[in-house]
């Protein structure tokens, strides 16, 4: 009986959390498609599961390996980031709630480009099958 109550409570909590959270991207996937965004605390994971691109709550976008070592970052610690968005024009941009741009890839003009967390420890802006920008 006690196990059923605990299970029911956990299910209710999970439903409540899912209903109140907004996920703008496929959190935990390896790509951020045009029009999708990451909010602080969300991440992408490489296809092989060894690398994570995390939009941190401190305003920094960081690529980590599976051991938790930072491999690359935007250097935007302390920025009041509202979202990281893969714009439909191909530019990846980190915005504040008031519209201020903290960081961007300057890849506009490549409509349909997307962000990929690659299995080789890089993040790439890909367009028409080609990486047009790569970090690190």
MARLUM-713571 format. One line per field, with one value per residue: residue number from 0; residue in three letters; x, y, z of N, C-alpha, C in turn. Coordinates in nm, 3 decimals, always signed. Atoms other than C-alpha are relative to their C-alpha. Layout:
<atoms>
k <- (NUM	...)
r <- (ALA	...)
n_x <- (X	...)
n_y <- (Y	...)
n_z <- (Z	...)
ca_x <- (X	...)
ca_y <- (Y	...)
ca_z <- (Z	...)
c_x <- (X	...)
c_y <- (Y	...)
c_z <- (Z	...)
</atoms>
This chain:
<atoms>
k <- (0	1	2	3	4	5	6	7	8	9	10	11	12	13	14	15	16	17	18	19	20	21	22	23	24	25	26	27	28	29	30	31	32	33	34	35	36	37	38	39	40	41	42	43	44	45	46	47	48	49	50	51	52	53	54	55	56	57	58	59	60	61	62	63	64	65	66	67	68	69	70	71	72	73	74	75	76	77	78	79	80	81	82	83	84	85	86	87	88	89	90	91	92	93	94	95	96	97	98	99	100	101	102	103	104	105	106	107	108	109	110	111	112	113	114	115	116	117	118	119	120	121	122	123	124	125	126	127	128	129	130	131	132	133	134	135)
r <- (UNK	UNK	UNK	UNK	UNK	UNK	UNK	UNK	UNK	UNK	UNK	UNK	UNK	UNK	UNK	UNK	UNK	UNK	UNK	UNK	UNK	UNK	UNK	UNK	UNK	UNK	UNK	UNK	UNK	UNK	UNK	UNK	UNK	UNK	UNK	UNK	UNK	UNK	UNK	UNK	UNK	UNK	UNK	UNK	UNK	UNK	UNK	UNK	UNK	UNK	UNK	UNK	UNK	UNK	UNK	UNK	UNK	UNK	UNK	UNK	UNK	UNK	UNK	UNK	UNK	UNK	UNK	UNK	UNK	UNK	UNK	UNK	UNK	UNK	UNK	UNK	UNK	UNK	UNK	UNK	UNK	UNK	UNK	UNK	UNK	UNK	UNK	UNK	UNK	UNK	UNK	UNK	UNK	UNK	UNK	UNK	UNK	UNK	UNK	UNK	UNK	UNK	UNK	UNK	UNK	UNK	UNK	UNK	UNK	UNK	UNK	UNK	UNK	UNK	UNK	UNK	UNK	UNK	UNK	UNK	UNK	UNK	UNK	UNK	UNK	UNK	UNK	UNK	UNK	UNK	UNK	UNK	UNK	UNK	UNK	UNK)
n_x <- (+0.082	-0.089	-0.068	+0.096	+0.016	-0.124	+0.002	+0.103	-0.052	-0.105	+0.066	+0.066	-0.106	-0.051	+0.101	+0.002	-0.121	+0.011	+0.101	-0.043	-0.126	+0.008	-0.117	+0.004	-0.080	-0.004	-0.098	-0.070	-0.033	-0.131	+0.016	+0.093	+0.051	+0.043	+0.114	-0.005	-0.088	-0.033	+0.006	-0.099	+0.019	+0.021	-0.123	-0.003	-0.098	-0.048	+0.061	-0.069	+0.021	-0.123	-0.016	+0.121	-0.001	+0.095	+0.028	-0.005	+0.080	-0.085	-0.010	-0.107	+0.026	-0.123	-0.011	-0.067	-0.015	+0.076	-0.058	+0.036	-0.101	+0.041	-0.086	+0.020	+0.113	+0.019	-0.061	+0.104	+0.039	+0.057	+0.100	+0.139	+0.050	+0.136	+0.004	-0.091	+0.091	-0.048	+0.094	+0.029	-0.094	-0.127	-0.084	+0.021	-0.009	+0.029	+0.076	+0.057	+0.145	+0.030	-0.043	-0.144	-0.077	-0.125	-0.094	+0.059	-0.095	-0.012	+0.022	+0.126	-0.002	-0.002	+0.134	+0.011	-0.116	+0.031	-0.111	-0.019	-0.102	-0.062	-0.066	-0.144	-0.022	+0.022	+0.135	-0.005	+0.115	-0.001	+0.090	-0.012	-0.093	-0.136	-0.021	-0.042	-0.067	-0.028	-0.066	-0.113)
n_y <- (-0.120	-0.116	-0.010	-0.056	-0.142	-0.067	+0.000	-0.095	-0.134	-0.031	-0.024	-0.131	-0.101	-0.003	-0.064	-0.141	-0.061	-0.005	-0.098	-0.135	-0.035	-0.024	+0.050	-0.059	+0.082	+0.140	+0.004	+0.126	+0.048	-0.050	-0.114	-0.110	-0.031	-0.139	-0.041	+0.059	-0.070	+0.058	-0.095	+0.038	+0.130	+0.102	+0.042	+0.095	+0.105	+0.058	+0.128	+0.109	-0.017	-0.036	-0.144	-0.073	-0.145	-0.045	-0.142	-0.006	-0.104	-0.117	-0.074	+0.053	+0.120	+0.076	+0.138	+0.087	+0.141	+0.090	-0.005	-0.128	-0.103	-0.098	+0.000	-0.126	-0.079	-0.131	-0.102	-0.096	+0.017	-0.121	-0.058	+0.035	+0.063	+0.051	+0.116	+0.018	+0.039	+0.025	-0.078	+0.058	-0.057	+0.070	-0.058	+0.046	-0.123	+0.004	-0.121	-0.034	-0.017	-0.129	+0.002	-0.025	+0.114	+0.022	+0.078	+0.054	+0.066	-0.080	+0.090	-0.034	+0.014	+0.144	+0.043	+0.143	+0.053	+0.050	+0.024	+0.141	+0.041	+0.112	+0.105	-0.025	-0.107	-0.132	-0.041	-0.045	-0.053	+0.077	-0.050	+0.077	+0.112	-0.047	-0.084	-0.135	-0.057	+0.108	-0.037	-0.092)
n_z <- (+0.000	-0.009	+0.130	+0.095	-0.032	+0.043	+0.147	+0.042	-0.029	+0.099	+0.129	-0.009	+0.003	+0.137	+0.085	-0.036	+0.054	+0.145	+0.036	-0.033	+0.064	+0.143	+0.071	+0.133	+0.092	-0.038	-0.108	-0.007	+0.135	+0.043	+0.091	-0.027	+0.133	+0.019	-0.080	-0.133	-0.093	-0.130	-0.110	-0.102	-0.061	+0.102	+0.066	+0.111	-0.025	+0.125	+0.036	-0.070	-0.143	-0.071	-0.011	-0.035	+0.019	-0.102	-0.021	-0.146	-0.065	-0.023	+0.125	+0.085	+0.080	-0.020	+0.048	-0.096	+0.036	-0.088	-0.134	-0.059	+0.027	+0.100	+0.117	+0.072	-0.049	+0.062	-0.085	-0.036	-0.141	-0.058	+0.090	-0.037	+0.121	-0.001	+0.089	+0.112	+0.108	+0.136	+0.080	+0.131	+0.099	-0.012	-0.103	-0.137	-0.079	-0.143	-0.031	-0.129	+0.009	+0.062	+0.140	+0.012	+0.050	-0.073	+0.081	+0.122	+0.091	+0.124	+0.113	+0.064	+0.145	+0.029	-0.041	-0.020	-0.073	-0.134	-0.091	-0.030	-0.097	+0.070	-0.078	-0.001	-0.098	+0.061	+0.035	+0.139	+0.072	+0.124	+0.103	+0.123	-0.018	-0.026	-0.118	+0.040	-0.118	-0.093	-0.125	-0.010)
ca_x <- (+0.000	+0.280	+0.461	+0.145	+0.107	+0.472	+0.437	+0.115	+0.281	+0.581	+0.356	+0.152	+0.472	+0.603	+0.277	+0.280	+0.641	+0.573	+0.268	+0.451	+0.779	+0.824	+1.060	+1.134	+1.372	+1.417	+1.607	+1.871	+1.884	+2.195	+2.048	+1.878	+1.662	+1.563	+1.323	+1.410	+1.576	+1.743	+1.670	+1.906	+1.946	+1.872	+2.128	+2.204	+2.394	+2.611	+2.485	+2.751	+2.657	+3.010	+2.963	+2.708	+2.633	+2.467	+2.300	+2.394	+2.193	+2.494	+2.460	+2.743	+2.704	+2.953	+3.058	+3.151	+3.294	+3.145	+3.376	+3.240	+3.544	+3.463	+3.604	+3.469	+3.245	+3.105	+3.266	+2.936	+2.933	+2.714	+2.500	+2.127	+2.045	+1.680	+1.734	+1.972	+1.785	+1.872	+1.708	+1.548	+1.799	+2.084	+2.222	+2.261	+2.196	+2.200	+1.936	+1.840	+1.468	+1.485	+1.626	+1.990	+2.229	+2.507	+2.663	+2.604	+2.764	+2.719	+2.589	+2.274	+2.179	+2.196	+1.823	+1.755	+2.092	+2.091	+2.315	+2.463	+2.645	+2.887	+3.041	+3.390	+3.364	+3.261	+2.948	+2.867	+2.633	+2.539	+2.379	+2.316	+2.521	+2.826	+2.960	+2.972	+3.090	+3.253	+3.360	+3.617)
ca_y <- (+0.000	+0.241	+0.167	+0.249	+0.583	+0.674	+0.576	+0.777	+1.079	+1.057	+1.032	+1.332	+1.530	+1.438	+1.543	+1.873	+1.945	+1.863	+2.088	+2.386	+2.366	+2.502	+2.318	+2.513	+2.259	+1.888	+1.906	+1.635	+1.585	+1.661	+1.935	+2.270	+2.326	+2.661	+2.840	+2.623	+2.756	+2.647	+2.820	+2.825	+2.473	+2.295	+2.110	+1.922	+1.594	+1.451	+1.144	+0.926	+1.062	+1.181	+1.558	+1.801	+2.156	+2.322	+2.662	+2.733	+2.938	+3.171	+3.286	+3.079	+2.827	+2.546	+2.224	+1.951	+1.604	+1.299	+1.355	+1.706	+1.896	+2.216	+2.208	+2.539	+2.825	+3.152	+3.337	+3.499	+3.419	+3.669	+3.751	+3.756	+3.517	+3.443	+3.203	+3.074	+3.056	+2.902	+3.166	+3.071	+3.296	+3.066	+3.281	+3.129	+3.408	+3.440	+3.691	+3.867	+3.905	+4.268	+4.164	+4.249	+4.021	+3.875	+3.645	+3.525	+3.318	+3.577	+3.308	+3.488	+3.447	+3.067	+2.996	+2.651	+2.615	+2.431	+2.378	+2.033	+1.898	+1.669	+1.346	+1.493	+1.750	+2.036	+2.238	+2.319	+2.542	+2.320	+2.429	+2.221	+1.931	+2.143	+2.293	+2.669	+2.750	+2.523	+2.568	+2.514)
ca_z <- (+0.000	+0.093	-0.236	-0.435	-0.253	-0.321	-0.689	-0.722	-0.558	-0.792	-1.098	-0.981	-0.924	-1.268	-1.435	-1.245	-1.345	-1.708	-1.713	-1.562	-1.753	-2.103	-2.330	-2.644	-2.793	-2.790	-2.462	-2.462	-2.842	-3.047	-3.269	-3.229	-3.535	-3.689	-3.456	-3.155	-2.842	-2.521	-2.194	-1.895	-1.757	-2.085	-2.292	-2.611	-2.604	-2.880	-3.063	-2.895	-2.550	-2.470	-2.504	-2.363	-2.471	-2.173	-2.156	-1.797	-1.552	-1.508	-1.872	-2.018	-2.300	-2.233	-2.408	-2.158	-2.205	-2.032	-1.733	-1.672	-1.803	-1.990	-2.343	-2.477	-2.369	-2.495	-2.204	-2.108	-1.735	-1.555	-1.859	-1.788	-2.068	-2.139	-2.430	-2.693	-3.023	-3.358	-3.572	-3.901	-4.083	-3.968	-3.687	-3.338	-3.087	-2.708	-2.595	-2.275	-2.196	-2.315	-2.655	-2.582	-2.775	-2.559	-2.816	-3.172	-3.447	-3.727	-3.961	-4.075	-4.439	-4.417	-4.395	-4.255	-4.080	-3.748	-3.447	-3.390	-3.085	-3.269	-3.147	-3.206	-2.923	-3.153	-3.191	-3.549	-3.739	-4.034	-4.360	-4.670	-4.528	-4.448	-4.124	-4.186	-3.831	-3.576	-3.213	-3.063)
c_x <- (+0.087	+0.073	-0.091	-0.018	+0.122	+0.002	-0.101	+0.047	+0.106	-0.060	-0.069	+0.101	+0.056	-0.097	-0.004	+0.122	-0.006	-0.098	+0.049	+0.130	-0.022	+0.129	-0.010	+0.077	-0.011	+0.115	+0.063	+0.027	+0.137	-0.010	-0.099	-0.042	-0.040	-0.129	-0.002	+0.098	+0.027	-0.013	+0.101	-0.039	-0.022	+0.130	-0.028	+0.106	+0.040	-0.061	+0.066	-0.010	+0.122	+0.019	-0.134	+0.020	-0.110	-0.013	-0.016	-0.085	+0.082	+0.022	+0.105	-0.048	+0.130	-0.012	+0.083	+0.023	-0.074	+0.054	-0.029	+0.103	-0.048	+0.103	-0.004	-0.114	-0.007	+0.064	-0.100	-0.051	-0.049	-0.103	-0.139	-0.073	-0.140	-0.010	+0.112	-0.089	+0.075	-0.101	-0.018	+0.092	+0.139	+0.093	-0.039	+0.026	-0.042	-0.061	-0.031	-0.150	-0.038	+0.046	+0.148	+0.071	+0.131	+0.106	-0.073	+0.108	+0.023	-0.014	-0.135	+0.015	+0.006	-0.131	-0.008	+0.119	-0.044	+0.128	+0.007	+0.110	+0.061	+0.069	+0.152	+0.037	-0.012	-0.149	+0.012	-0.131	+0.007	-0.107	+0.027	+0.107	+0.142	+0.006	+0.049	+0.066	+0.019	+0.076	+0.037	+0.087)
c_y <- (+0.126	+0.024	+0.062	+0.149	+0.079	+0.011	+0.102	+0.143	+0.041	+0.027	+0.136	+0.113	+0.015	+0.071	+0.150	+0.072	+0.013	+0.108	+0.142	+0.039	+0.020	-0.045	+0.048	-0.081	-0.144	-0.018	-0.139	-0.062	+0.055	+0.117	+0.101	+0.050	+0.147	+0.029	-0.059	+0.076	-0.086	+0.111	-0.045	-0.131	-0.111	-0.030	-0.083	-0.102	-0.060	-0.138	-0.117	+0.012	+0.046	+0.150	+0.067	+0.148	+0.055	+0.152	+0.016	+0.114	+0.125	+0.080	-0.050	-0.123	-0.079	-0.141	-0.077	-0.138	-0.084	-0.002	+0.132	+0.110	+0.092	+0.003	+0.133	+0.074	+0.132	+0.111	+0.105	-0.020	+0.133	+0.068	-0.047	-0.056	-0.055	-0.126	+0.006	-0.051	-0.022	+0.067	-0.065	+0.055	-0.063	+0.052	-0.058	+0.118	-0.024	+0.134	+0.016	+0.017	+0.131	+0.009	+0.028	-0.128	-0.008	-0.068	-0.050	-0.059	+0.078	-0.088	+0.027	-0.005	-0.145	-0.061	-0.152	-0.062	-0.042	-0.021	-0.149	-0.016	-0.128	-0.098	+0.015	+0.119	+0.139	+0.032	+0.063	+0.066	-0.066	+0.054	-0.077	-0.109	+0.037	+0.081	+0.137	+0.076	-0.114	+0.056	-0.127	-0.002)
c_z <- (+0.000	-0.133	-0.104	+0.023	-0.047	-0.152	-0.051	+0.024	-0.101	-0.137	+0.000	-0.007	-0.141	-0.094	+0.028	-0.057	-0.151	-0.044	+0.022	-0.068	-0.150	-0.063	-0.144	-0.103	+0.045	+0.097	+0.007	-0.137	-0.039	-0.097	+0.054	-0.138	-0.012	+0.077	+0.140	+0.089	+0.123	+0.103	+0.105	+0.070	-0.101	-0.072	-0.124	+0.035	-0.134	-0.022	+0.074	+0.153	+0.078	+0.021	+0.021	-0.027	+0.089	+0.000	+0.151	+0.055	+0.031	-0.129	-0.097	-0.075	-0.001	-0.059	+0.101	-0.060	+0.103	+0.142	+0.071	-0.018	-0.111	-0.113	-0.075	+0.065	-0.075	+0.083	+0.046	+0.143	+0.054	-0.089	+0.044	-0.121	+0.022	-0.085	-0.102	-0.113	-0.131	-0.091	-0.137	-0.109	+0.009	+0.107	+0.136	+0.091	+0.144	+0.039	+0.148	-0.020	-0.070	-0.145	-0.021	-0.046	+0.079	-0.085	-0.122	-0.089	-0.129	-0.125	-0.068	-0.152	-0.044	+0.050	+0.006	+0.071	+0.140	+0.079	+0.029	+0.104	-0.057	+0.093	+0.003	+0.088	-0.058	-0.001	-0.137	-0.039	-0.136	-0.095	-0.129	+0.010	+0.033	+0.129	-0.047	+0.115	+0.097	+0.121	+0.072	-0.123)
</atoms>
